[in-house]
Amino acid sequence: MAEKVDAWLLSQVRAYGTFNVVECFNCGSCTVSCELVAGTVSFPRRPLQYALVGLRDRLRRSLEPWLCHDCGDCSLACPRQAEPRESMATLRRYLIAQYDWTGLSGRILRSKAWEIGSLTFVGILVVLLIVLYHQYVVGMPVSDFASVPMPLEHMFGLITYCTIVVILLPALLLASHAFRMWWFAMHRGAEVKIPLSAYLAQAWTFALHSVTHQKMLKCPEKSRWPKHWLLALGTTMMLVIVLFFLRWFQTDSIYPIYHPQRWLGYLATIFMVYGATDILAGRMRKKREIHKFSEFSDLALPALLLLTAVSGIAVHVLRYAGAELATHYAFALHMIIAVPTLVIELPFGKWSHMIYRPLALYFQAVKERASAAEVIEELKAA
């Protein structure tokens, strides 16, 4: 059945960033140069052509923009300086918006004002909640905010429930977007029937790539993998700590330095600071192709992760120093940064790639297994 061509697709994709595919003359240098191209996987040329000729459904079904690990070899190999790496990043932003049923991702990823505005709006909500909590739960008038020190333990119970909501809400939204990714890529217009056994047999693929990010080892800059992996590990550790162990981790008790409550938090913070700082420094210097960027979100996420970690360090240092009032303000600042980062960047922004990329590798493995099984069945029938 002929696929409908959307004449407006190219202009819609371009709204998400740099997309110079019209300068491409289909020499294939980008695809040949990529170490991740193998078997039925052929990018960046194929998904770029989908956008160019207006094949919206094929583009939404495509997993290849996510199989790309943004190393930049394709842009270095391009004789026309068409920047296929930037075009692939633009396609990923476009696909994030397609997966999101709320429409918020599309606005945030197309507009710096929307991204800043959304983060600011959530930050203001956090400030209002802090003020209302102190006024109506603690019974403290606003006039006492700047002069009355008190321990943090009065808010630990409520903060535990707030933290669960702040993490589970974006996680559920992201899960619903991941379902739409599956619907487009695996269900709608699937070339072969995919049995449940194929999904179960390849489940290890999702776990492997979620934990190791091993495909990045094929990128030319080998030092990129450990830095990215440490940043991902640090953020994951911190999310696990605050979601499952917050009552143990968040306390006014002073633990010795060797206690797990301290060194686990220190390790997670060090990984986050190191990884985010390295990304920001590289993107500011722009010495290599992988450090180049054209969109605000490429700086916003590492900057927010760094500020979250640094503000958390400030809370810890001030609390152990016994500065109760300063600790309160540092904790408020930490929440004003961390909550918008989770609520906006995780389900709607660039941070969502943490689930889409391993899912794409998983879905691709499932497709290949199902296709191979179908060929075997056809041979047996013949």
BARO-408068 format. One record per residue (C-alpha): residue number from 1; chain; x, y, z. Coordinates in steps of 0.1 Angstrom, whole numbers, plus 5000, padded with zeros to 4 digits. Layout:
BEGIN
{n=NUM | chain=A | x=X | y=Y | z=Z}
...
END
This chain:
BEGIN
{n=1 | chain=A | x=5000 | y=5000 | z=5000}
{n=2 | chain=A | x=5014 | y=5034 | z=4990}
{n=3 | chain=A | x=5024 | y=5056 | z=5018}
{n=4 | chain=A | x=5009 | y=5091 | z=5020}
{n=5 | chain=A | x=5035 | y=5119 | z=5015}
{n=6 | chain=A | x=5033 | y=5149 | z=5038}
{n=7 | chain=A | x=5046 | y=5180 | z=5020}
{n=8 | chain=A | x=5049 | y=5199 | z=5054}
{n=9 | chain=A | x=5070 | y=5173 | z=5072}
{n=10 | chain=A | x=5104 | y=5189 | z=5063}
{n=11 | chain=A | x=5094 | y=5223 | z=5076}
{n=12 | chain=A | x=5080 | y=5208 | z=5108}
{n=13 | chain=A | x=5112 | y=5188 | z=5114}
{n=14 | chain=A | x=5133 | y=5220 | z=5108}
{n=15 | chain=A | x=5114 | y=5237 | z=5137}
{n=16 | chain=A | x=5133 | y=5214 | z=5161}
{n=17 | chain=A | x=5168 | y=5224 | z=5151}
{n=18 | chain=A | x=5194 | y=5223 | z=5123}
{n=19 | chain=A | x=5184 | y=5202 | z=5094}
{n=20 | chain=A | x=5206 | y=5208 | z=5063}
{n=21 | chain=A | x=5196 | y=5176 | z=5044}
{n=22 | chain=A | x=5188 | y=5196 | z=5012}
{n=23 | chain=A | x=5226 | y=5201 | z=5008}
{n=24 | chain=A | x=5231 | y=5164 | z=5007}
{n=25 | chain=A | x=5236 | y=5147 | z=4973}
{n=26 | chain=A | x=5233 | y=5111 | z=4985}
{n=27 | chain=A | x=5269 | y=5101 | z=4983}
{n=28 | chain=A | x=5265 | y=5078 | z=5013}
{n=29 | chain=A | x=5298 | y=5089 | z=5030}
{n=30 | chain=A | x=5280 | y=5095 | z=5062}
{n=31 | chain=A | x=5265 | y=5059 | z=5064}
{n=32 | chain=A | x=5298 | y=5043 | z=5053}
{n=33 | chain=A | x=5318 | y=5062 | z=5080}
{n=34 | chain=A | x=5295 | y=5051 | z=5109}
{n=35 | chain=A | x=5307 | y=5022 | z=5130}
{n=36 | chain=A | x=5272 | y=5015 | z=5143}
{n=37 | chain=A | x=5257 | y=5008 | z=5109}
{n=38 | chain=A | x=5252 | y=4970 | z=5104}
{n=39 | chain=A | x=5227 | y=4946 | z=5089}
{n=40 | chain=A | x=5194 | y=4962 | z=5083}
{n=41 | chain=A | x=5204 | y=4994 | z=5102}
{n=42 | chain=A | x=5214 | y=5022 | z=5078}
{n=43 | chain=A | x=5217 | y=5057 | z=5091}
{n=44 | chain=A | x=5219 | y=5087 | z=5090}
{n=45 | chain=A | x=5210 | y=5088 | z=5053}
{n=46 | chain=A | x=5178 | y=5068 | z=5055}
{n=47 | chain=A | x=5159 | y=5086 | z=5082}
{n=48 | chain=A | x=5171 | y=5119 | z=5068}
{n=49 | chain=A | x=5156 | y=5110 | z=5035}
{n=50 | chain=A | x=5123 | y=5101 | z=5051}
{n=51 | chain=A | x=5120 | y=5137 | z=5063}
{n=52 | chain=A | x=5131 | y=5151 | z=5030}
{n=53 | chain=A | x=5105 | y=5133 | z=5009}
{n=54 | chain=A | x=5077 | y=5137 | z=5035}
{n=55 | chain=A | x=5073 | y=5101 | z=5048}
{n=56 | chain=A | x=5059 | y=5110 | z=5082}
{n=57 | chain=A | x=5047 | y=5075 | z=5091}
{n=58 | chain=A | x=5081 | y=5059 | z=5082}
{n=59 | chain=A | x=5099 | y=5085 | z=5102}
{n=60 | chain=A | x=5078 | y=5080 | z=5133}
{n=61 | chain=A | x=5083 | y=5042 | z=5130}
{n=62 | chain=A | x=5121 | y=5046 | z=5125}
{n=63 | chain=A | x=5143 | y=5036 | z=5154}
{n=64 | chain=A | x=5175 | y=5047 | z=5136}
{n=65 | chain=A | x=5177 | y=5082 | z=5150}
{n=66 | chain=A | x=5180 | y=5066 | z=5185}
{n=67 | chain=A | x=5205 | y=5040 | z=5173}
{n=68 | chain=A | x=5228 | y=5069 | z=5165}
{n=69 | chain=A | x=5251 | y=5077 | z=5195}
{n=70 | chain=A | x=5260 | y=5112 | z=5183}
{n=71 | chain=A | x=5297 | y=5106 | z=5178}
{n=72 | chain=A | x=5300 | y=5130 | z=5148}
{n=73 | chain=A | x=5319 | y=5107 | z=5124}
{n=74 | chain=A | x=5292 | y=5113 | z=5098}
{n=75 | chain=A | x=5296 | y=5151 | z=5098}
{n=76 | chain=A | x=5334 | y=5148 | z=5095}
{n=77 | chain=A | x=5330 | y=5125 | z=5065}
{n=78 | chain=A | x=5304 | y=5147 | z=5047}
{n=79 | chain=A | x=5319 | y=5164 | z=5017}
{n=80 | chain=A | x=5291 | y=5189 | z=5016}
{n=81 | chain=A | x=5293 | y=5200 | z=5053}
{n=82 | chain=A | x=5256 | y=5191 | z=5056}
{n=83 | chain=A | x=5260 | y=5184 | z=5093}
{n=84 | chain=A | x=5242 | y=5150 | z=5094}
{n=85 | chain=A | x=5250 | y=5147 | z=5131}
{n=86 | chain=A | x=5230 | y=5178 | z=5139}
{n=87 | chain=A | x=5202 | y=5166 | z=5116}
{n=88 | chain=A | x=5200 | y=5133 | z=5135}
{n=89 | chain=A | x=5198 | y=5152 | z=5168}
{n=90 | chain=A | x=5170 | y=5173 | z=5153}
{n=91 | chain=A | x=5151 | y=5141 | z=5143}
{n=92 | chain=A | x=5155 | y=5128 | z=5178}
{n=93 | chain=A | x=5139 | y=5160 | z=5192}
{n=94 | chain=A | x=5111 | y=5157 | z=5166}
{n=95 | chain=A | x=5105 | y=5120 | z=5176}
{n=96 | chain=A | x=5103 | y=5129 | z=5213}
{n=97 | chain=A | x=5075 | y=5153 | z=5204}
{n=98 | chain=A | x=5057 | y=5126 | z=5184}
{n=99 | chain=A | x=5058 | y=5102 | z=5214}
{n=100 | chain=A | x=5045 | y=5128 | z=5238}
{n=101 | chain=A | x=5007 | y=5129 | z=5238}
{n=102 | chain=A | x=5005 | y=5161 | z=5258}
{n=103 | chain=A | x=5021 | y=5182 | z=5232}
{n=104 | chain=A | x=5044 | y=5199 | z=5258}
{n=105 | chain=A | x=5076 | y=5183 | z=5244}
{n=106 | chain=A | x=5070 | y=5199 | z=5210}
{n=107 | chain=A | x=5067 | y=5233 | z=5225}
{n=108 | chain=A | x=5097 | y=5229 | z=5248}
{n=109 | chain=A | x=5120 | y=5214 | z=5222}
{n=110 | chain=A | x=5110 | y=5240 | z=5195}
{n=111 | chain=A | x=5113 | y=5271 | z=5218}
{n=112 | chain=A | x=5140 | y=5282 | z=5242}
{n=113 | chain=A | x=5114 | y=5305 | z=5258}
{n=114 | chain=A | x=5090 | y=5276 | z=5264}
{n=115 | chain=A | x=5118 | y=5255 | z=5280}
{n=116 | chain=A | x=5130 | y=5284 | z=5303}
{n=117 | chain=A | x=5093 | y=5293 | z=5310}
{n=118 | chain=A | x=5083 | y=5258 | z=5319}
{n=119 | chain=A | x=5113 | y=5253 | z=5342}
{n=120 | chain=A | x=5106 | y=5287 | z=5358}
{n=121 | chain=A | x=5069 | y=5280 | z=5362}
{n=122 | chain=A | x=5076 | y=5248 | z=5381}
{n=123 | chain=A | x=5103 | y=5265 | z=5402}
{n=124 | chain=A | x=5078 | y=5293 | z=5412}
{n=125 | chain=A | x=5053 | y=5265 | z=5422}
{n=126 | chain=A | x=5080 | y=5250 | z=5444}
{n=127 | chain=A | x=5086 | y=5284 | z=5461}
{n=128 | chain=A | x=5049 | y=5289 | z=5467}
{n=129 | chain=A | x=5046 | y=5254 | z=5482}
{n=130 | chain=A | x=5075 | y=5261 | z=5505}
{n=131 | chain=A | x=5060 | y=5294 | z=5517}
{n=132 | chain=A | x=5025 | y=5279 | z=5522}
{n=133 | chain=A | x=5040 | y=5249 | z=5541}
{n=134 | chain=A | x=5059 | y=5271 | z=5565}
{n=135 | chain=A | x=5029 | y=5294 | z=5570}
{n=136 | chain=A | x=5000 | y=5269 | z=5574}
{n=137 | chain=A | x=5017 | y=5237 | z=5585}
{n=138 | chain=A | x=5046 | y=5249 | z=5606}
{n=139 | chain=A | x=5028 | y=5281 | z=5616}
{n=140 | chain=A | x=5056 | y=5304 | z=5609}
{n=141 | chain=A | x=5048 | y=5340 | z=5596}
{n=142 | chain=A | x=5067 | y=5352 | z=5566}
{n=143 | chain=A | x=5084 | y=5378 | z=5588}
{n=144 | chain=A | x=5103 | y=5350 | z=5606}
{n=145 | chain=A | x=5116 | y=5334 | z=5575}
{n=146 | chain=A | x=5149 | y=5353 | z=5575}
{n=147 | chain=A | x=5155 | y=5352 | z=5612}
{n=148 | chain=A | x=5143 | y=5320 | z=5628}
{n=149 | chain=A | x=5166 | y=5290 | z=5625}
{n=150 | chain=A | x=5151 | y=5255 | z=5630}
{n=151 | chain=A | x=5162 | y=5219 | z=5622}
{n=152 | chain=A | x=5151 | y=5203 | z=5590}
{n=153 | chain=A | x=5134 | y=5173 | z=5606}
{n=154 | chain=A | x=5100 | y=5190 | z=5608}
{n=155 | chain=A | x=5096 | y=5187 | z=5570}
{n=156 | chain=A | x=5111 | y=5152 | z=5564}
{n=157 | chain=A | x=5078 | y=5133 | z=5566}
{n=158 | chain=A | x=5060 | y=5155 | z=5541}
{n=159 | chain=A | x=5091 | y=5158 | z=5518}
{n=160 | chain=A | x=5092 | y=5120 | z=5515}
{n=161 | chain=A | x=5057 | y=5120 | z=5500}
{n=162 | chain=A | x=5064 | y=5150 | z=5478}
{n=163 | chain=A | x=5096 | y=5134 | z=5465}
{n=164 | chain=A | x=5077 | y=5102 | z=5455}
{n=165 | chain=A | x=5052 | y=5123 | z=5436}
{n=166 | chain=A | x=5079 | y=5144 | z=5419}
{n=167 | chain=A | x=5097 | y=5113 | z=5407}
{n=168 | chain=A | x=5068 | y=5090 | z=5399}
{n=169 | chain=A | x=5048 | y=5116 | z=5380}
{n=170 | chain=A | x=5074 | y=5123 | z=5353}
{n=171 | chain=A | x=5083 | y=5085 | z=5353}
{n=172 | chain=A | x=5047 | y=5076 | z=5345}
{n=173 | chain=A | x=5045 | y=5103 | z=5318}
{n=174 | chain=A | x=5077 | y=5090 | z=5303}
{n=175 | chain=A | x=5064 | y=5054 | z=5304}
{n=176 | chain=A | x=5033 | y=5065 | z=5285}
{n=177 | chain=A | x=5055 | y=5082 | z=5259}
{n=178 | chain=A | x=5076 | y=5050 | z=5257}
{n=179 | chain=A | x=5044 | y=5031 | z=5250}
{n=180 | chain=A | x=5036 | y=5054 | z=5220}
{n=181 | chain=A | x=5072 | y=5048 | z=5208}
{n=182 | chain=A | x=5064 | y=5011 | z=5208}
{n=183 | chain=A | x=5031 | y=5017 | z=5191}
{n=184 | chain=A | x=5047 | y=5036 | z=5162}
{n=185 | chain=A | x=5078 | y=5014 | z=5159}
{n=186 | chain=A | x=5066 | y=4979 | z=5166}
{n=187 | chain=A | x=5028 | y=4978 | z=5163}
{n=188 | chain=A | x=5016 | y=5003 | z=5137}
{n=189 | chain=A | x=5026 | y=4992 | z=5102}
{n=190 | chain=A | x=5049 | y=4964 | z=5114}
{n=191 | chain=A | x=5065 | y=4945 | z=5085}
{n=192 | chain=A | x=5064 | y=4912 | z=5103}
{n=193 | chain=A | x=5043 | y=4898 | z=5131}
{n=194 | chain=A | x=5063 | y=4899 | z=5163}
{n=195 | chain=A | x=5055 | y=4872 | z=5188}
{n=196 | chain=A | x=5057 | y=4877 | z=5226}
{n=197 | chain=A | x=5086 | y=4852 | z=5226}
{n=198 | chain=A | x=5108 | y=4876 | z=5207}
{n=199 | chain=A | x=5102 | y=4903 | z=5232}
{n=200 | chain=A | x=5110 | y=4880 | z=5261}
{n=201 | chain=A | x=5141 | y=4865 | z=5244}
{n=202 | chain=A | x=5156 | y=4899 | z=5238}
{n=203 | chain=A | x=5147 | y=4915 | z=5272}
{n=204 | chain=A | x=5183 | y=4912 | z=5282}
{n=205 | chain=A | x=5192 | y=4937 | z=5254}
{n=206 | chain=A | x=5173 | y=4965 | z=5271}
{n=207 | chain=A | x=5189 | y=4958 | z=5305}
{n=208 | chain=A | x=5224 | y=4955 | z=5289}
{n=209 | chain=A | x=5222 | y=4988 | z=5271}
{n=210 | chain=A | x=5204 | y=5006 | z=5299}
{n=211 | chain=A | x=5233 | y=4997 | z=5323}
{n=212 | chain=A | x=5264 | y=4997 | z=5301}
{n=213 | chain=A | x=5258 | y=5021 | z=5272}
{n=214 | chain=A | x=5283 | y=4999 | z=5254}
{n=215 | chain=A | x=5275 | y=5011 | z=5219}
{n=216 | chain=A | x=5292 | y=5043 | z=5227}
{n=217 | chain=A | x=5325 | y=5024 | z=5229}
{n=218 | chain=A | x=5325 | y=5023 | z=5191}
{n=219 | chain=A | x=5327 | y=5061 | z=5189}
{n=220 | chain=A | x=5362 | y=5075 | z=5180}
{n=221 | chain=A | x=5367 | y=5094 | z=5213}
{n=222 | chain=A | x=5370 | y=5065 | z=5237}
{n=223 | chain=A | x=5372 | y=5087 | z=5267}
{n=224 | chain=A | x=5336 | y=5098 | z=5261}
{n=225 | chain=A | x=5321 | y=5065 | z=5273}
{n=226 | chain=A | x=5333 | y=5065 | z=5309}
{n=227 | chain=A | x=5324 | y=5102 | z=5314}
{n=228 | chain=A | x=5288 | y=5096 | z=5300}
{n=229 | chain=A | x=5285 | y=5064 | z=5320}
{n=230 | chain=A | x=5296 | y=5080 | z=5353}
{n=231 | chain=A | x=5271 | y=5108 | z=5348}
{n=232 | chain=A | x=5243 | y=5083 | z=5341}
{n=233 | chain=A | x=5254 | y=5062 | z=5371}
{n=234 | chain=A | x=5254 | y=5092 | z=5394}
{n=235 | chain=A | x=5220 | y=5104 | z=5384}
{n=236 | chain=A | x=5205 | y=5069 | z=5386}
{n=237 | chain=A | x=5221 | y=5063 | z=5421}
{n=238 | chain=A | x=5206 | y=5096 | z=5433}
{n=239 | chain=A | x=5172 | y=5088 | z=5419}
{n=240 | chain=A | x=5172 | y=5054 | z=5435}
{n=241 | chain=A | x=5183 | y=5069 | z=5468}
{n=242 | chain=A | x=5157 | y=5096 | z=5470}
{n=243 | chain=A | x=5129 | y=5073 | z=5458}
{n=244 | chain=A | x=5135 | y=5042 | z=5478}
{n=245 | chain=A | x=5158 | y=5052 | z=5507}
{n=246 | chain=A | x=5149 | y=5088 | z=5514}
{n=247 | chain=A | x=5139 | y=5082 | z=5551}
{n=248 | chain=A | x=5173 | y=5067 | z=5557}
{n=249 | chain=A | x=5193 | y=5092 | z=5536}
{n=250 | chain=A | x=5175 | y=5124 | z=5546}
{n=251 | chain=A | x=5181 | y=5129 | z=5583}
{n=252 | chain=A | x=5195 | y=5153 | z=5609}
{n=253 | chain=A | x=5217 | y=5125 | z=5623}
{n=254 | chain=A | x=5254 | y=5129 | z=5619}
{n=255 | chain=A | x=5270 | y=5097 | z=5605}
{n=256 | chain=A | x=5307 | y=5089 | z=5604}
{n=257 | chain=A | x=5325 | y=5093 | z=5570}
{n=258 | chain=A | x=5327 | y=5055 | z=5564}
{n=259 | chain=A | x=5289 | y=5051 | z=5568}
{n=260 | chain=A | x=5272 | y=5041 | z=5535}
{n=261 | chain=A | x=5247 | y=5069 | z=5540}
{n=262 | chain=A | x=5275 | y=5093 | z=5534}
{n=263 | chain=A | x=5298 | y=5077 | z=5508}
{n=264 | chain=A | x=5270 | y=5065 | z=5485}
{n=265 | chain=A | x=5258 | y=5101 | z=5484}
{n=266 | chain=A | x=5293 | y=5114 | z=5479}
{n=267 | chain=A | x=5300 | y=5090 | z=5450}
{n=268 | chain=A | x=5267 | y=5099 | z=5432}
{n=269 | chain=A | x=5274 | y=5136 | z=5436}
{n=270 | chain=A | x=5310 | y=5133 | z=5424}
{n=271 | chain=A | x=5299 | y=5113 | z=5393}
{n=272 | chain=A | x=5272 | y=5139 | z=5385}
{n=273 | chain=A | x=5296 | y=5169 | z=5390}
{n=274 | chain=A | x=5324 | y=5153 | z=5370}
{n=275 | chain=A | x=5302 | y=5142 | z=5341}
{n=276 | chain=A | x=5281 | y=5174 | z=5338}
{n=277 | chain=A | x=5312 | y=5196 | z=5341}
{n=278 | chain=A | x=5330 | y=5177 | z=5314}
{n=279 | chain=A | x=5300 | y=5180 | z=5290}
{n=280 | chain=A | x=5296 | y=5217 | z=5297}
{n=281 | chain=A | x=5334 | y=5224 | z=5293}
{n=282 | chain=A | x=5335 | y=5205 | z=5260}
{n=283 | chain=A | x=5305 | y=5223 | z=5246}
{n=284 | chain=A | x=5319 | y=5257 | z=5256}
{n=285 | chain=A | x=5353 | y=5249 | z=5239}
{n=286 | chain=A | x=5337 | y=5231 | z=5209}
{n=287 | chain=A | x=5371 | y=5216 | z=5200}
{n=288 | chain=A | x=5356 | y=5184 | z=5185}
{n=289 | chain=A | x=5326 | y=5176 | z=5164}
{n=290 | chain=A | x=5308 | y=5158 | z=5193}
{n=291 | chain=A | x=5310 | y=5190 | z=5214}
{n=292 | chain=A | x=5292 | y=5212 | z=5189}
{n=293 | chain=A | x=5257 | y=5221 | z=5196}
{n=294 | chain=A | x=5230 | y=5244 | z=5182}
{n=295 | chain=A | x=5201 | y=5241 | z=5207}
{n=296 | chain=A | x=5196 | y=5255 | z=5242}
{n=297 | chain=A | x=5186 | y=5221 | z=5256}
{n=298 | chain=A | x=5221 | y=5207 | z=5248}
{n=299 | chain=A | x=5234 | y=5231 | z=5275}
{n=300 | chain=A | x=5203 | y=5232 | z=5298}
{n=301 | chain=A | x=5203 | y=5196 | z=5309}
{n=302 | chain=A | x=5240 | y=5192 | z=5320}
{n=303 | chain=A | x=5238 | y=5227 | z=5336}
{n=304 | chain=A | x=5207 | y=5217 | z=5356}
{n=305 | chain=A | x=5222 | y=5184 | z=5367}
{n=306 | chain=A | x=5254 | y=5202 | z=5378}
{n=307 | chain=A | x=5234 | y=5228 | z=5397}
{n=308 | chain=A | x=5213 | y=5201 | z=5414}
{n=309 | chain=A | x=5244 | y=5183 | z=5426}
{n=310 | chain=A | x=5262 | y=5215 | z=5437}
{n=311 | chain=A | x=5231 | y=5228 | z=5456}
{n=312 | chain=A | x=5229 | y=5193 | z=5473}
{n=313 | chain=A | x=5265 | y=5196 | z=5484}
{n=314 | chain=A | x=5257 | y=5230 | z=5499}
{n=315 | chain=A | x=5229 | y=5216 | z=5519}
{n=316 | chain=A | x=5251 | y=5188 | z=5532}
{n=317 | chain=A | x=5280 | y=5211 | z=5542}
{n=318 | chain=A | x=5258 | y=5236 | z=5559}
{n=319 | chain=A | x=5238 | y=5210 | z=5578}
{n=320 | chain=A | x=5270 | y=5194 | z=5591}
{n=321 | chain=A | x=5283 | y=5228 | z=5600}
{n=322 | chain=A | x=5253 | y=5234 | z=5622}
{n=323 | chain=A | x=5241 | y=5265 | z=5601}
{n=324 | chain=A | x=5203 | y=5257 | z=5604}
{n=325 | chain=A | x=5190 | y=5289 | z=5588}
{n=326 | chain=A | x=5215 | y=5287 | z=5559}
{n=327 | chain=A | x=5207 | y=5250 | z=5555}
{n=328 | chain=A | x=5170 | y=5258 | z=5551}
{n=329 | chain=A | x=5176 | y=5283 | z=5523}
{n=330 | chain=A | x=5201 | y=5260 | z=5506}
{n=331 | chain=A | x=5176 | y=5232 | z=5507}
{n=332 | chain=A | x=5149 | y=5254 | z=5493}
{n=333 | chain=A | x=5173 | y=5264 | z=5464}
{n=334 | chain=A | x=5181 | y=5227 | z=5459}
{n=335 | chain=A | x=5144 | y=5219 | z=5455}
{n=336 | chain=A | x=5138 | y=5249 | z=5432}
{n=337 | chain=A | x=5164 | y=5235 | z=5408}
{n=338 | chain=A | x=5159 | y=5197 | z=5412}
{n=339 | chain=A | x=5121 | y=5196 | z=5409}
{n=340 | chain=A | x=5118 | y=5214 | z=5376}
{n=341 | chain=A | x=5147 | y=5193 | z=5362}
{n=342 | chain=A | x=5128 | y=5162 | z=5370}
{n=343 | chain=A | x=5093 | y=5173 | z=5361}
{n=344 | chain=A | x=5102 | y=5190 | z=5328}
{n=345 | chain=A | x=5135 | y=5176 | z=5315}
{n=346 | chain=A | x=5128 | y=5139 | z=5323}
{n=347 | chain=A | x=5095 | y=5134 | z=5305}
{n=348 | chain=A | x=5095 | y=5163 | z=5280}
{n=349 | chain=A | x=5131 | y=5173 | z=5273}
{n=350 | chain=A | x=5165 | y=5159 | z=5264}
{n=351 | chain=A | x=5168 | y=5137 | z=5295}
{n=352 | chain=A | x=5141 | y=5114 | z=5280}
{n=353 | chain=A | x=5168 | y=5099 | z=5258}
{n=354 | chain=A | x=5178 | y=5078 | z=5288}
{n=355 | chain=A | x=5148 | y=5055 | z=5281}
{n=356 | chain=A | x=5144 | y=5060 | z=5243}
{n=357 | chain=A | x=5179 | y=5049 | z=5233}
{n=358 | chain=A | x=5180 | y=5015 | z=5251}
{n=359 | chain=A | x=5144 | y=5009 | z=5241}
{n=360 | chain=A | x=5153 | y=5015 | z=5204}
{n=361 | chain=A | x=5182 | y=4990 | z=5207}
{n=362 | chain=A | x=5158 | y=4965 | z=5223}
{n=363 | chain=A | x=5131 | y=4970 | z=5197}
{n=364 | chain=A | x=5156 | y=4967 | z=5169}
{n=365 | chain=A | x=5169 | y=4934 | z=5183}
{n=366 | chain=A | x=5133 | y=4921 | z=5187}
{n=367 | chain=A | x=5126 | y=4930 | z=5150}
{n=368 | chain=A | x=5157 | y=4913 | z=5138}
{n=369 | chain=A | x=5149 | y=4881 | z=5158}
{n=370 | chain=A | x=5113 | y=4881 | z=5145}
{n=371 | chain=A | x=5124 | y=4886 | z=5109}
{n=372 | chain=A | x=5150 | y=4858 | z=5112}
{n=373 | chain=A | x=5123 | y=4835 | z=5127}
{n=374 | chain=A | x=5099 | y=4843 | z=5098}
{n=375 | chain=A | x=5126 | y=4835 | z=5072}
{n=376 | chain=A | x=5133 | y=4802 | z=5089}
{n=377 | chain=A | x=5096 | y=4793 | z=5089}
{n=378 | chain=A | x=5094 | y=4802 | z=5052}
{n=379 | chain=A | x=5124 | y=4780 | z=5044}
{n=380 | chain=A | x=5108 | y=4751 | z=5063}
{n=381 | chain=A | x=5075 | y=4755 | z=5045}
{n=382 | chain=A | x=5093 | y=4755 | z=5011}
END
